């Protein structure tokens, strides 16, 4: 049986997560993301590969969305409403709650502000969300009779999940984005030892081993504090949900402790709403927040206030969280343009930026940016990058592989060079094959599944009873008959197989004549034979019966006098085919004659 | 009562809902129990609140000394009822403490609905929504071939929890049914209506309303009804007090279990709005909650008012104060909604009472009509239930509709009875390794039925069975040392397949001749034939279902004949 995965969007690139997995005849699409670095057709995955064979709904058994980030779900309404898919879409409850809000946000920026046409509408987002089935953590969802999926906690953002996809005894685990170290508001990702045939893991931080979280936090606070002290403004481009909440908690407690007065703002009306989601889905946050939420709700901030566009021109220091996180559009970009010219100000990029975005350009050192209308923007403000993205680092990825014990690993969502390094490391340490397909490339993985059959309890008990004292050196053979009818496979005892098929057993019996030179009376000969066998065959049941015959297990030995020669006795040794070995052994043993008995 | 069972031998405890776990600390802390307890997250959180309230209420009124002499059988016999009729008084225990509750709860493994949990590789257990309370579960216990459903405390009514999952109960071999409604004659919807109208009437007349209740469960539904009712009934200025050490936690917790709620409430969370309207009642100051009657409450307390507080048995908790405070006035009303206690027994020590008493038991669990509907839908092979469900209630022996009616009749059990379930296990799953499967040679015996004989090594680990290709026979030792006779004794019986089929006479003789037996002679007998090989002094009896080869001790000859015979037979 084959399993293959194809990445229309993910592969060696951070941006458009979209992976197609075929496993034992079932087709599952993992994530449906868009690329934020592009403004044209390239921003959505190319679904024509699938649609050339007919409708998406006919081809795909289900779609799974790992979390609400747009690079994982941004193309979903395009996919389901514009290309056309009516099958089930699975995501967790928080993802289902938050995803449509971010999609609408994204739509507004693209259509209303940039004036683009040929884009999905608000109604399409709603129609798309109607196709979504929400799943619980660890719930086994039966997509159809053979295909089942199960969500695990991923800790990347609120509601982020990893998914196990299982058909029979073949399985794939897709991690989405995940985080192996608990942070200020989320817990750590966790998988059980599910031994999938394939683990598809993100590898955003394939080579990074991040220094301790505490150091990074101190660094962040120090930079913000210094800038504010010298009267500068700090811009922190974030996505409305996720990292933003963690940084807010961080700044809130720092402001409280240091008794700082500079205002902190959070852009767009989404903040309050976002915090509300965190409160209602508090069971998805980390242990500490869950435990204390009754006494103190961590998501009600005292120092952080809503931002108004006019505030950007206010004099004096301030800290502003603004969306979106990669400075590619919207409010964060507007504020950036206003503040970029002043060297007292600072922009802190707390997450990864895809190629093509302003965020990526300034992080790679560009200080002169060409904006819309050929305007050149000179960047004098300080640019800082702080990796707060909740992705697993190399250590975390290795740890997850250790937890799950996959037979194959496939790396996606990363950069080729870094992935190559990680691939070697994985192959070295775990001795499993590791793949890193490029966009649009197909990887085929051969699985070797066991074949489950039904064994009759009678046969199994018989075997386990005999095998009570197993000899490690000589494993015992068990013998049974496999009956195959339609699609059912049953292993039964040979007797039962015969009975079920209405067949009679055919007895094959052998009787061999063994001549022995012994002048004594018959019964004395028999007694000598008996004593001899008893002496040799210590582990067998040897019996001397009243009618003068001897049995060794089920083998019968009788003695008669030779019709012509009184000094020769004839032993008739009789056994069935099933006792072949012992019967054959006995005749050859008896043929050697009897030992000389002491008179 | 635990002497029947050694609890240290119990591997797993499955918890149905938060009302069914109140004795957990006694088991996990005192019996040597080392197994695993499984429950859903709301069950554990709210169960903790119920226990916390219980412990708090008991510890608030410490007893200087506790009497135990009365437990002596001779003394107890002389006591008035109900004390003299109490059974097993020597087994009565003191209430546990919070550290014990915490220790007990820390032993619980959290599970989600439809999560498949493997137990020892032998069975799988799965909790399903039972529709009765937040996180309440029915359990499926199944192996590959057998399925037992444990249905306890289920509801088909639409209240706040996720609806009952009935579909997953289908194809059960055995369905154990318990936790039906305590009040089969009362309709919960009607009771809620009566509750509201009684409450409104009392308050309008200037009286106070006391609702003895648990801090979680039906109270959420009552508050929701009142939320819709108070404005139309002109009660907007009447304060509602909810007094319990866990009142705040209970109200807060109810809002965070979106995933365990009914569809309507889930949709609210997506907006995002709190799923229960009591958030708004609190915000608008219509509902106030206090940990106890001391402190803030005594300052805020205004009459007439409505008080929700515990314990519904009226034996402890703040409800006792209100009974004493309001009992003497006929303006006031106590409304019983919890079905667990007889309201007459509860009121007995407070008599004579001037206060009005209204009995509106709200029990949303299955009634007998719903049970028969459920059983028709789910169609289990056998139903097992407590004995009292198989006959009408003792006080209403004519009501034959108040019992379980199903075909085949339900098997009933009594306290401390061991029941053998009527099914026989026949099969188990085993896995055949791919290389072994490749080596099998299937043979079509009848159209559509093929068979293959399997000789393989059986490995059993963690109750999982795997068949592997037998290892290659070891090479005979190179040294040709002479062995003693006994060295050659076959060590153990190796199984040979069974044979089936019959041997066609003519073809057999032809085959013999082809293999160099030139002097074949055939004689007919009553049941078949005898084939004689004269020179070899060998005789072969052929019958329909047997073959007997009688020869001299000539092993090569015997083996040759054997193999010729086997050619005509099928191996099993």
Interface residues (C-beta under 8 A of the other chain):
Chain A: X93 X96 X97 X134 X136 X137 X138 X139 X140 X141 X169 X273 X276 X277 X279 X280 X281 X282 X283 X293 X294 X448 X449 X450 X451 X452 X453 X454 X455 X456 X457 X460 X463 X464 X467 X474 X475 X476 X477 X478 X479 X480 X481 X482 X483 X484 X485 X486 X490 X491 X494 X495 X497 X498 X501 X503 X504 X505 X506 X507 X508 X509 X510 X511 X512 X513 X514 X515 X536 X537 X538 X539 X553 X577 X578 X579 X580 X581 X582 X584 X585 X587 X588 X589 X590 X591 X592
Chain B: X41 X111 X112 X113 X114 X115 X116 X126 X144 X145 X248 X249 X252 X253 X255 X256 X257 X258 X259 X266 X269 X270 X272 X274 X275 X425 X426 X427 X428 X429 X430 X431 X432 X433 X434 X437 X440 X442 X445 X446 X448 X449 X450 X451 X452 X453 X454 X455 X456 X457 X458 X460 X465 X466 X467 X470 X471 X485 X486 X488 X489 X490 X491 X492 X493 X494 X495 X496 X497 X498 X499 X500 X501 X502 X544 X545 X546 X547 X548 X549 X550 X551 X552 X553 X555 X558 X562 X565 X566 X569 X572
